[in-house]
Amino acid sequence: MKNIIASLICLLVLSLAVTPAPAQTKASTNNFKQQFLRHFNYASRILSLAEAMPADTYSWQPSEDVYSVAKVYAHIARYNFLYLESSLGIPAPKDVNLETMESITKKEDIIAVLKQSIEHVKSAIQQMPNSKLSEPTELYGQTVNGQAVLMQLITHYSEHAGQAIAYARMNAIVPPWNR
C-alpha cells in the first residue's frame, strides 16, 4: 500500500511538472509590438521630466564635453525619428528636420519635438505590419531585423532618459514620478 501511495504521489508531482501553465493567448505573451509599446510608454515619462525642468536649465551641462539638457532631449527625439526612417523606411513627418534637430535649444521647442517623436513612434508601431519585424534591414552597418531596430531604439531612449534623470537630479529637480 505504501508503494502505491508513493507511486501516486510521484505521478502527481510528475504530472504537475509537465502540465503546461494555464494557456494565455499568443497575442498577450508573444506580441512584440505590444511589449515594445509598453516599454516605450514607460520610457516616455521622460517627457514629464522635460516639462518639469525650468527653461534656464536647458543650457546646463555637467561639463563642456557632454550634452546640455536641451541636447539630450533633442537627441532622444531625433533618434526616435531616425531609427524608424533609416532602418525601417518609415519617414519622419515632413515638418521634421533631422539634420538641425539637435541644435534646438528653447524648452518649448524641445518639448514639442520630443512629444512629436513619441507620438510618431507609437503611431508607426501600431500601424506597422508584424511582418516588418522579421524583415532584414541595416542598422549601424549590420544586417538585422526590424525587431532588433526597435530594441536599439528603446535601448537608446532609455540610456538617454537615464542621462536626463541624472541631469535633473544634479539641478535639484525631482522627477515627477518620484514626488
N, C-alpha and C positions, 0 to 999 in steps of 0.2 A: 504494500500500500504506500509506503514511504517513497518507493521508486516511482510510482505512478504520479504522486503529488509533485515530486521533484521534476519529473518529466513535463508535467503540465505547466509548472512554473517556468521551466526553461522555454517551452514552446510559447508561452505568453510573452516572455521577455523578448524572444527572437521575433515574434510577430510584431511587437511594438517597434523593434529596431528596424524592420524592413517595411513597415507601413509608411507610405508617403504622408507627408504633412497634409493638413487639410488643403484641398485644392483651392488655388487662387487663380484668377484669370490671368492669362498671359499679359493682357494689357496693363494690369496693375503691378505686376512684378518685373516684367521684361521690357516695358516701353521706355526706351532710351530717351525719347523726346520729353516724355513726362518727367522722368528723373532729372534730365538736364534742366528743364524749366524750373523744377523745384529748387535746385541748387542755384540757378541763375537768379531766381526771385529772392532767395536768401542773401546772395551777394549784393543784390541791387539795393539793399537797405543803405548802402553807401551813399545813395542819393540824399537820404535824410541827413547824413553827416555833412555832405557838401552844402546843404541848405543851412545847417546849424553853424557852420564856420563863418565868422564875421568876414566881411569883404576885405578888411585890411589885412587879414591873414593869408589871402590868396597869393601874395607876392613872397611870403615867407618860405625859406628853405633852410634846412639844418646846416648846410654848408654850400659853398658856391659850386661844388662839383656834382650836386644832385638836383633832382627836380624840385621846383617850387610846388606849393599846394595846387595852384592853378594847373600846372603842367601835369601833375599826377592825374587829376580828374579828366583833363583834356586827352591825356594819353589813354586812359581807360576807354573813353568814348571813341577815340579814333580806332582803336583795335577791335572794339565791338563791331564797328562797321567793316574794318579792313579784313578780318578773318573770313567773314561771310563773303565779301566781294572777291578777294584774291584767291581763295581756295574753294569756295562753293558756288561761285558765279552768281551770287545774289547781290546785285548792285546797291550801293548806298543811295539814299534819296538824292534827287538832282540838286537840291539846295545844300548838300553837304560837300565841303571841300576838304578832302582827307590830307591834302598837301599842306594846308595852312592851319588845320585844326589845333595843333599843339602850340600855336602861338597865341591863342585866345587867352586873355588874362582877366577880363571882367567877370565877377562872380555870376551875374545874371546870365551872361552868355555861356559860361561854363555849365551852369545848371541846365540851361535849355538844351545844349548839345548832348549832355550826359543823359538827360531824360529821353531825348530823341533816340539816342543809341540803344537805350534799354528797351524802348517800345519797338524799335526796328528789329532787334534780336528776337524778342518774344513773338512778334508777328511772323517773322521769317521762319522760325522754328515750327510754329503752329501750322503754317501753310506748306512747309517742306514735305515732299513725299518721303515716306520711310525708305524708299529705295536709294535716296540720295545719301543716306547714312553709310551704305556699304560701297558706294561708287568710289573708284580710285581718284585721287586728286593730288595736288602738290602742296606741301607745307614746308617751308624752310629748306627747299631743295630735296626733300624726300617724298616718295610716293606713300601716301596714307589714304585712309578712307574718310568719309565725311564725319563719322563719329569721332575720329581722332582730332579733327579740326575743332569740333565743339568741345572736346576735352581740353584742348590747348586754350581755347577761348575762356573757358571757366577757370582754368588754372591761372592764366594771365590776369584775369579780372580779380581773382581772389588774392593774388600776390600784391597787386597794387591797392586793393582795398585794405589790406593789412598795413601797407605803407601809409595810406591816408589816415588810418586809425592812429598810427604812431605819431604822425604829424599833428593830428588833433590833440592828442594827449600832451605832446610837447608844448602846445599852446593853451593848455589848461581847458580844453574843450572836451566834455564828456560825451561820447556817442549817445545819441537819443535813445537807443535801445538799452543803454546801461543806466538810465536815470531812474 
